[in-house]
Amino acid sequence: MDKYLEYLGYAERPAPTLETLREVHRRHLSRVQYDTRHALRLNPDNMADMDLDDTFENVVLGEQGGMCLQLNTLFDRLLTGLGFRATVVAGGTWIPGNMFYPDPEHMLMLVDVDGARWLADVGHAGVSFVEPLRFAPGVQRQDGCEFQLLQQDGYHVVQTRTKGKDWRMTFRFTTRPRTAKDWDGVGEGQGPGVLASVRRRRRAVPGGQVTLTKNLFTLVEDGVEQTRLLRDPADERHIIDTYWEGRA
């Protein structure tokens, strides 16, 4: 806990308040990146079954980043250690073809604090929220982007909209509590290989967020989304140096 908080910039343990939840969520997305580079380290039989000490050393202290199961497992432990009441839940990410991955695929959590429930997720690969969303209907705004929760086919669906764009699906989930055991057999042993097949990265930056999928770069700043293909290796190097501190 102390090493985790120190890495996130805390000199002492903060109280389990809504302000802390928002701040630690944003700091985590800024400091601990989503990255599929080391996906093959995951257990092929159950990607949620991991050695937490080893995962923490590699993903956080080793600054290698990780995927949703690693990042949100660690974040859940952090929140619980701080005194928050968090519940791990699951769902599926939206993919091209207007469909979702089968549940369970994506891991996230619900956090009860100050008399309200909040949706937390520090492990999504695409454009998404950088602070927790209130688990309630209505449009919510962060850094110029808009988010909303809808109900569809028995699931809660997160939709995202940047300025000048249409609403788009992000992922869906249920409120059923989950444990690592629920991911047994997911991906039929091929999950780590699928994740490692295309390098994907994401992190929060001041006023927004950045993603890099192979050489497709997206910057969202003050709600304005700009996407471009990095054809020149020097250009790609500049982006990595600027937003990922030169991590290859």
C-alpha positions in Angstrom: 0.0 0.0 0.0 2.7 2.5 1.0 4.7 1.8 -2.2 1.6 2.0 -4.3 0.5 5.4 -2.8 4.1 6.7 -3.0 4.2 5.8 -6.7 0.9 7.7 -7.3 2.3 10.8 -5.5 0.8 10.5 -2.0 2.9 11.2 1.0 0.3 9.7 3.3 -2.8 7.6 3.1 -5.8 9.7 2.0 -9.2 9.3 3.6 -11.8 7.1 1.7 -13.9 10.1 0.4 -15.4 10.8 -3.0 -12.7 13.4 -3.6 -10.0 10.8 -3.0 -11.7 8.3 -5.3 -11.8 10.8 -8.1 -8.2 11.9 -7.6 -6.7 8.4 -7.2 -8.6 7.2 -10.2 -7.2 10.0 -12.4 -3.7 9.6 -11.0 -3.7 5.9 -11.7 -4.7 6.4 -15.3 -1.9 9.0 -15.6 0.8 7.0 -14.0 0.0 3.3 -14.6 -0.6 2.9 -18.3 -2.7 0.4 -20.2 -0.3 -1.7 -22.3 -0.6 -5.1 -24.0 3.1 -5.5 -24.5 3.5 -8.2 -21.8 0.2 -9.9 -22.3 1.8 -13.3 -22.7 2.7 -13.2 -19.1 -0.9 -13.8 -18.3 -2.2 -17.2 -17.3 -3.7 -18.7 -20.5 -6.2 -20.8 -18.5 -7.4 -17.8 -16.4 -6.1 -14.4 -17.2 -7.5 -13.1 -13.9 -5.5 -15.6 -11.9 -2.2 -13.9 -11.1 0.5 -13.5 -8.5 -0.4 -10.1 -7.0 3.1 -9.3 -5.7 4.7 -10.1 -9.1 2.0 -8.2 -11.0 2.5 -5.2 -8.8 6.3 -5.2 -9.2 6.0 -5.5 -13.0 2.9 -3.4 -13.8 3.3 -0.6 -11.3 6.8 -0.3 -9.9 8.4 -1.7 -13.1 6.3 0.7 -15.1 5.4 -1.9 -17.7 1.7 -1.3 -17.6 -0.9 -4.0 -17.9 -4.4 -4.9 -19.1 -7.8 -4.5 -17.5 -7.6 -7.7 -15.4 -4.2 -6.7 -14.0 -4.9 -3.0 -13.6 -8.4 -3.3 -12.0 -7.4 -6.2 -9.8 -4.6 -4.1 -8.3 -6.8 -1.0 -8.2 -9.5 -2.9 -6.3 -6.9 -3.9 -3.7 -5.8 -0.4 -3.4 -9.3 1.0 -2.9 -10.1 -1.7 -0.4 -6.9 -1.0 1.5 -7.9 2.7 1.7 -11.2 1.7 3.2 -13.5 2.0 0.2 -16.3 -0.6 -0.3 -15.6 -1.8 -3.8 -17.3 -4.7 -5.8 -15.6 -6.2 -8.8 -18.0 -6.7 -11.7 -17.6 -7.7 -15.4 -18.9 -7.2 -18.8 -17.8 -7.0 -22.4 -16.0 -4.3 -24.5 -17.7 -3.0 -27.7 -15.9 -4.2 -30.8 -16.4 -3.3 -34.5 -19.4 -5.0 -36.0 -21.8 -3.5 -33.4 -21.3 -6.2 -30.9 -19.8 -6.8 -27.5 -17.2 -9.4 -26.3 -19.0 -12.1 -24.4 -19.4 -11.5 -20.6 -17.1 -11.9 -18.7 -14.3 -10.2 -20.6 -13.8 -6.7 -19.2 -13.2 -6.2 -15.5 -14.3 -3.0 -13.6 -15.8 -2.2 -10.2 -18.6 -0.4 -8.4 -17.6 1.7 -5.4 -20.0 2.9 -2.7 -19.0 6.1 -1.1 -20.7 9.1 0.5 -24.2 7.5 0.0 -23.8 7.0 -3.8 -22.5 4.3 -6.1 -19.7 5.0 -8.7 -18.3 3.1 -11.6 -14.5 2.8 -11.6 -12.3 1.5 -14.4 -8.5 2.1 -14.8 -8.1 -0.6 -17.4 -9.9 0.3 -20.6 -7.9 0.4 -23.8 -10.0 3.0 -25.7 -11.4 6.5 -25.1 -13.3 6.4 -21.8 -13.8 8.2 -18.5 -10.8 9.2 -16.5 -12.7 9.8 -13.2 -15.4 7.5 -11.8 -18.9 7.8 -13.3 -21.9 8.1 -11.0 -24.0 5.0 -11.4 -27.1 6.9 -12.4 -28.9 8.0 -15.6 -28.1 11.3 -17.2 -25.2 12.8 -19.1 -21.9 13.3 -17.2 -19.1 15.5 -18.4 -15.3 15.1 -17.9 -12.5 17.1 -19.6 -15.0 18.2 -22.3 -16.2 14.6 -23.1 -19.7 13.3 -22.3 -20.6 9.9 -20.9 -23.9 8.2 -20.1 -25.2 4.9 -18.7 -28.0 3.2 -20.5 -29.8 -0.1 -19.9 -30.0 -2.6 -22.8 -30.7 -6.3 -23.0 -30.2 -6.8 -19.2 -26.9 -4.9 -19.2 -25.7 -1.4 -18.2 -24.0 0.2 -21.2 -21.5 3.0 -21.0 -21.6 5.4 -24.0 -19.0 8.0 -24.8 -19.2 11.2 -26.9 -16.4 13.6 -27.8 -17.1 17.1 -29.3 -18.6 16.9 -32.8 -19.0 13.1 -32.7 -21.9 10.8 -32.2 -22.5 8.7 -29.1 -20.6 5.4 -29.3 -20.7 2.2 -27.3 -17.7 1.7 -24.9 -18.6 -1.4 -22.9 -21.5 -3.1 -21.1 -21.6 -4.8 -17.7 -23.8 -6.2 -15.0 -23.7 -5.6 -11.3 -23.2 -9.2 -10.4 -20.2 -9.5 -8.0 -17.3 -11.4 -9.6 -14.1 -13.2 -8.5 -11.1 -14.3 -10.5 -12.7 -17.8 -10.8 -15.3 -16.3 -13.2 -12.6 -15.9 -15.9 -11.7 -19.6 -16.0 -11.6 -20.7 -19.6 -12.3 -17.2 -21.0 -10.5 -17.1 -24.4 -10.0 -20.8 -24.3 -6.3 -20.4 -23.6 -5.8 -17.9 -26.5 -6.6 -14.7 -24.5 -3.0 -13.6 -23.9 -2.1 -14.3 -27.5 -5.0 -12.2 -28.8 -4.1 -9.3 -26.5 -0.4 -9.4 -27.5 -1.2 -9.6 -31.2 -1.7 -5.8 -31.5 0.1 -3.3 -29.2 -2.4 -1.1 -27.5 -1.7 1.7 -25.0 -3.7 4.3 -23.2 -3.1 6.9 -20.4 -4.6 10.0 -19.1 -2.9 13.3 -19.7 -3.7 16.9 -18.5 -7.1 17.8 -19.9 -7.7 14.5 -21.6 -6.2 11.2 -22.7 -4.2 9.5 -25.4 -4.4 6.0 -27.0 -2.0 4.3 -29.4 -3.1 1.2 -31.2 -0.2 -0.1 -33.2 0.6 3.2 -35.0 -2.9 4.7 -34.8 -2.7 7.6 -32.4 -5.6 9.4 -30.8 -5.4 12.5 -28.6 -8.5 13.8 -26.8 -8.0 17.2 -25.3 -10.8 19.4 -23.9 -13.2 17.0 -25.5 -11.8 17.4 -29.0 -10.7 14.1 -30.5 -7.9 13.9 -33.1 -6.8 10.6 -34.7 -4.0 10.1 -37.1 -1.9 7.3 -38.5 1.8 7.6 -37.6 3.5 6.6 -40.9 6.9 8.2 -40.2 9.0 6.3 -37.5 10.4 9.6 -36.3 6.8 10.9 -35.8 5.9 7.7 -33.8 9.1 8.1 -31.8 8.1 11.7 -30.9 4.6 10.6 -29.8 6.1 7.9 -27.6 8.7 10.3 -26.1 6.0 12.9 -25.5 3.2 10.8 -24.1 4.8 7.6 -22.9 8.1 8.9 -21.5 10.1 7.1 -24.3 8.9 3.6 -23.3 9.4 1.4 -26.3 
